[in-house]
Amino acid sequence: MTHQYAFYFDASACSGCKACQIACMDKHNLPAGVLWRRVYEISGGEWQPQGAAWVNDAFAYYLSISCNHCEKPICLEVCPTQALIKRQDGIVLIDERRCIGCQYCSWACPYGALQYDESRGCMTKCTFCADLLDIGEPPACVAACPMRALDFGELEDLEARYGTSPELFPLPKPELTEPALLITPHQSAIKIKENGTKGKARIANGEEITALHSQNSSL
């Protein structure tokens, strides 16, 4: 492999507007309920009495997640028809001619990235807008973000610019699939990790995210 494309997400800048999610659906003409990019709202905390006053430790932040085009894609390993391929540039794609819609890949993926499209009769996922990359344009989600919270590039270049990502709730341990994703965490996510208050955090919009796998350890 010559290089690895990756996404970068700045959670400290994301407003949760979901322009990235909408741009992805529009670009790929996705039906309702099929979300290749999903914006998760993480929230928690509560009001507590402190003397004669009430104080709160409430927090909320967002995570914009799509397929991470992992360096060790579990989806590719479990596919019984070898419908999933990893290109030389690191982009993981689905050959719809081979896909039988068994959904093994969706069950295996800890990020809920693979989506079954009934209209196509097969699994679908983020393509990294490879067609746009081929003509020198950014992925639709990156171009649409008004806060410039999303970026993309070669993994090594992004690591040199932004550094490596810490382990964040509710993402699975990166060692599992080695995702091509770098994140600058929101300050609330840093506090959750430092204070050991993971139990207070939850995915607030779980009903909206049909590909949700688990609200405790992974997406």
N, C-alpha and C positions, 0 to 999 in steps of 0.2 A: 504494500500500500504506500503510495507516494505522499499523501497528506490526508487529513481528517477535518472535514467541515464541522463546525460546532456553533451552537447558539450561546449568546450571553444575555442574561437578564438581570437588571438592576431593580431589585425589590424595593429599595429605598426611594425610587423615583416613580414607581407604578401607582397610578391613581385608581386602578380597577375599572377603567372605562370600557374595556373589552373591544376596543377598536381592532386589536390584533386578531381576536377570535372572529369578529364579523368579517374582516378582510379576508381571512382564510376561507370562510364559508362562501364568500362571494367569488373569490378567485377560482375555487374548485367546484363551484355549483353544488355544494353539499346539501342534502336534504335535512329537514328539521330532525334534531336528535343525534346527528352525526357530527361530532366535534373533533376535528384534528388538533386544534389548539384550544386549551381550556384555561379559564382564569378562575383560580380557587381563592376564596376568601377565608383567611385564617383569623379566627377571633377567639376571645376568651377574657377571663378576669371577672371581677365582681365588686360590688360595693361592700365595705366593711366598716363597722363602727370604730372610731378612734377617739376616745375621750367623749367630748360633747359633739363631735363632728363625724361626718361620714366621708370616707375616702375610697377611691377605687383604684384598681390596678388593671383596668380594662385596656385592651389592645386590639388592633386589627391591621392586617396587611394582606397583600395579594401575591399569588404566584401564577405566572403565565407559563404553562407547560404544554409541550407538544411531544412528538416522538423525539427522543434525544440522540437518535442515530448512534447508538452505543458502540463502543469498541468491542464489546462482547455481547452482541444482541441475543438474548435468550429466545426471542421470537423466531429467529432464524434456525436455532438449534432444534426447536420442537416441531417445526412445520413438517408434516408427513409427505408433502408433495414438492418440497423444495421451491415453494412459490416466493419465498423471501430471498433477496439477494443483497449483498453489500458491495457497492461500487468501489472503484479505486480511490475515489475522493471521500469515502467514508459514509456516503448517503445510503440508507437502507430503503429499498423499494419492494413493492409487491408486484409479481407477475400475475395479473388477474386471469390470464389464460390457464394457469396452473392451480390457482386457489379454488378449493372446494367448499370454503365457508365453514370449516369445522370449528373455528374459533379457538383452537389450541393456542395460537399465538397470543390472543387476547387474554386468556387465562394465565399465561406464563409471564406476560409483561407486567412488571411492578408499577408502571406509570399509567396504565390504562390507555396506552397510545393507539392501539389497534381497534378499529371500529367496524362492525358489520353493517354493510349497506344493503338493505333488502332489495332496493331497486336494481342494484348491480348483481346481487346474489353472491357477493364475495366480501372479503375483508378489505378495508381501506385504511390509509394512514397518511400522515404528513410526508410529503415528497421533498421537503426542503425547497419547494418551488424550483426544482432542478431546471425546468424549462426557462425560468427567468435568469438563473445563474449562468446558463449557457450563452445568454445575450448580454451579460454584464450587469444585470439588474438584481437588486436585493430581493429576498423572499417577501411576499405580500405582507406578512405580519410585521416584519421589521420596518418596512416602508410606511405602514399605517400608524405606528405608535406615535402619538402626539407628544409624549414625554421623553421620547428617545430612550426608553427603558430597555428596548430590545436591540441587539446587535448580532452580527454573525461574522464568521471568518474562519481561518484555519486555527485549529485548536492551540497549537504552539504559540501563534501570534496573540490569541486572546489571553492565554495564560501569562504571557510576558506583559500584557497591558493591564490585566485585571487581577492576576494572581489566581490561586486555586480556591475552590469553594469549600466552605465548612459544611459539616453535616447539619442539615436543617430539618425541622419538623414541617410537614409529615413525609418528607422524601425518604426512600429506602437508602440503606448504606450504599455509597457509590461503588464499593468494591464488587457489588453484585453483578453489575453489567458494564461498569466504567462508562457512564453516560458522557456524550460529547456536549456537556452543558456546564457553563460557569455562571454562578450567581453571586451578586453582591447582596448580602442579606439586609433585610429591614432591621432597624434597631430593636424592635420588639422580638424578632426571632433570635437575636443575639442574647437578649435578656432571658428568654425561655431556656436557652441552653445553659447560660451562666447560673441561673437561679434554680435549675432543676424543676421547673414548673410546666413540663410538657403536658401533664395531666389536665392543666387548665385550658389548653389550646384545643380547638376543634375546627373542622371544616364546616363553615356556616352555610354554604350553598350546595350541600351534598345532593339534594334532590335535583338540582339543575344539571349536575354532572353525571350523566348516565353511565359513564365508564368507570365510575368510582369503585375501586377495589376494597380499600380499607381506610377508615378514618383514624386508625391507631398507629400504623407503622409505615404505610406507603399509600401512594395514590392509586 
